[in-house]
Amino acid sequence: MLKKRSFTLAGHRTSVALEVEFWAVLEAEARQLEKSLAAFVAGVDAARGSRPLASALRLTALEAARSRP
C-alpha cells in the first residue's frame, strides 16, 4: 500500500508516494541522523541528480537497510 507524504523542497511543494515499508526505513534513518524526515528528504532531493525523487528515496532506503547489522 502506498502512503503519500508532502514536503516543501527548494521552495516548491511536492508529494511523494512510497510503500509504508520504505517510509519506515527512511524515518528510522532520519532519526539516527537526528534530522526531521523533511530535512532528510531534502538532502536526498539535493543529491539525486536527474533521478525521480521517489526512486532516489527508495534507493536510499534500500542502501540504509542493507547497511544495518
Phi and psi restraints in degrees (value plus and minus 20) as a CYANA .aco file:
   2 LEU   PHI    -107.0   -67.0
   2 LEU   PSI     123.5   163.5
   3 LYS   PHI    -142.6  -102.6
   3 LYS   PSI     107.5   147.5
   4 LYS   PHI    -115.4   -75.4
   4 LYS   PSI     115.3   155.3
   5 ARG   PHI    -146.6  -106.6
   5 ARG   PSI     126.8   166.8
   6 SER   PHI    -135.0   -95.0
   6 SER   PSI     121.8   161.8
   7 PHE   PHI    -160.4  -120.4
   7 PHE   PSI     137.7   177.7
   8 THR   PHI    -124.7   -84.7
   8 THR   PSI      95.1   135.1
   9 LEU   PHI    -143.3  -103.3
   9 LEU   PSI     105.1   145.1
  10 ALA   PHI      32.3    72.3
  10 ALA   PSI      19.2    59.2
  11 GLY   PHI      60.7   100.7
  11 GLY   PSI     -16.4    23.6
  12 HIS   PHI    -141.0  -101.0
  12 HIS   PSI     118.8   158.8
  13 ARG   PHI    -100.4   -60.4
  13 ARG   PSI     113.1   153.1
  14 THR   PHI    -162.9  -122.9
  14 THR   PSI     133.7   173.7
  15 SER   PHI    -139.7   -99.7
  15 SER   PSI     124.7   164.7
  16 VAL   PHI    -151.2  -111.2
  16 VAL   PSI     111.4   151.4
  17 ALA   PHI    -130.3   -90.3
  17 ALA   PSI     100.5   140.5
  18 LEU   PHI    -154.0  -114.0
  18 LEU   PSI     141.2   181.2
  19 GLU   PHI     -84.9   -44.9
  19 GLU   PSI     128.0   168.0
  20 VAL   PHI     -79.5   -39.5
  20 VAL   PSI     -50.3   -10.3
  21 GLU   PHI     -84.4   -44.4
  21 GLU   PSI     -58.1   -18.1
  22 PHE   PHI     -87.1   -47.1
  22 PHE   PSI     -62.5   -22.5
  23 TRP   PHI     -80.7   -40.7
  23 TRP   PSI     -59.0   -19.0
  24 ALA   PHI     -81.5   -41.5
  24 ALA   PSI     -63.2   -23.2
  25 VAL   PHI     -86.7   -46.7
  25 VAL   PSI     -63.2   -23.2
  26 LEU   PHI     -84.4   -44.4
  26 LEU   PSI     -60.7   -20.7
  27 GLU   PHI     -83.1   -43.1
  27 GLU   PSI     -62.5   -22.5
  28 ALA   PHI     -83.4   -43.4
  28 ALA   PSI     -61.1   -21.1
  29 GLU   PHI     -85.0   -45.0
  29 GLU   PSI     -62.0   -22.0
  30 ALA   PHI     -82.2   -42.2
  30 ALA   PSI     -63.8   -23.8
  31 ARG   PHI     -81.0   -41.0
  31 ARG   PSI     -62.8   -22.8
  32 GLN   PHI     -81.4   -41.4
  32 GLN   PSI     -55.2   -15.2
  33 LEU   PHI    -107.4   -67.4
  33 LEU   PSI     -17.8    22.2
  34 GLU   PHI      37.1    77.1
  34 GLU   PSI      25.3    65.3
  35 LYS   PHI    -143.3  -103.3
  35 LYS   PSI     135.9   175.9
  36 SER   PHI     -93.0   -53.0
  36 SER   PSI     139.8   179.8
  37 LEU   PHI     -80.2   -40.2
  37 LEU   PSI     -59.7   -19.7
  38 ALA   PHI     -81.5   -41.5
  38 ALA   PSI     -62.7   -22.7
  39 ALA   PHI     -86.8   -46.8
  39 ALA   PSI     -59.0   -19.0
  40 PHE   PHI     -83.3   -43.3
  40 PHE   PSI     -66.9   -26.9
  41 VAL   PHI     -82.6   -42.6
  41 VAL   PSI     -59.0   -19.0
  42 ALA   PHI     -81.0   -41.0
  42 ALA   PSI     -58.0   -18.0
  43 GLY   PHI     -85.6   -45.6
  43 GLY   PSI     -61.9   -21.9
  44 VAL   PHI     -83.7   -43.7
  44 VAL   PSI     -62.1   -22.1
  45 ASP   PHI     -80.5   -40.5
  45 ASP   PSI     -62.7   -22.7
  46 ALA   PHI     -86.1   -46.1
  46 ALA   PSI     -47.4    -7.4
  47 ALA   PHI    -121.6   -81.6
  47 ALA   PSI     -20.1    19.9
  48 ARG   PHI    -100.4   -60.4
  48 ARG   PSI     -33.6     6.4
  49 GLY   PHI      45.2    85.2
  49 GLY   PSI    -151.5  -111.5
  50 SER   PHI    -112.7   -72.7
  50 SER   PSI     -20.3    19.7
  51 ARG   PHI     -88.1   -48.1
  51 ARG   PSI     119.5   159.5
  52 PRO   PHI     -78.0   -38.0
  52 PRO   PSI     125.7   165.7
  53 LEU   PHI     -79.6   -39.6
  53 LEU   PSI     -63.6   -23.6
  54 ALA   PHI     -80.0   -40.0
  54 ALA   PSI     -62.0   -22.0
  55 SER   PHI     -84.8   -44.8
  55 SER   PSI     -63.6   -23.6
  56 ALA   PHI     -82.0   -42.0
  56 ALA   PSI     -59.3   -19.3
  57 LEU   PHI     -88.4   -48.4
  57 LEU   PSI     -60.4   -20.4
  58 ARG   PHI     -82.9   -42.9
  58 ARG   PSI     -63.7   -23.7
  59 LEU   PHI     -86.0   -46.0
  59 LEU   PSI     -57.1   -17.1
  60 THR   PHI     -83.5   -43.5
  60 THR   PSI     -63.3   -23.3
  61 ALA   PHI     -84.4   -44.4
  61 ALA   PSI     -62.0   -22.0
  62 LEU   PHI     -82.0   -42.0
  62 LEU   PSI     -65.1   -25.1
  63 GLU   PHI     -82.2   -42.2
  63 GLU   PSI     -62.4   -22.4
  64 ALA   PHI     -84.4   -44.4
  64 ALA   PSI     -62.5   -22.5
  65 ALA   PHI     -85.8   -45.8
  65 ALA   PSI     -58.6   -18.6
  66 ARG   PHI     -88.0   -48.0
  66 ARG   PSI     -51.4   -11.4
  67 SER   PHI    -103.8   -63.8
  67 SER   PSI     -29.1    10.9
  68 ARG   PHI     -95.4   -55.4
  68 ARG   PSI     122.8   162.8
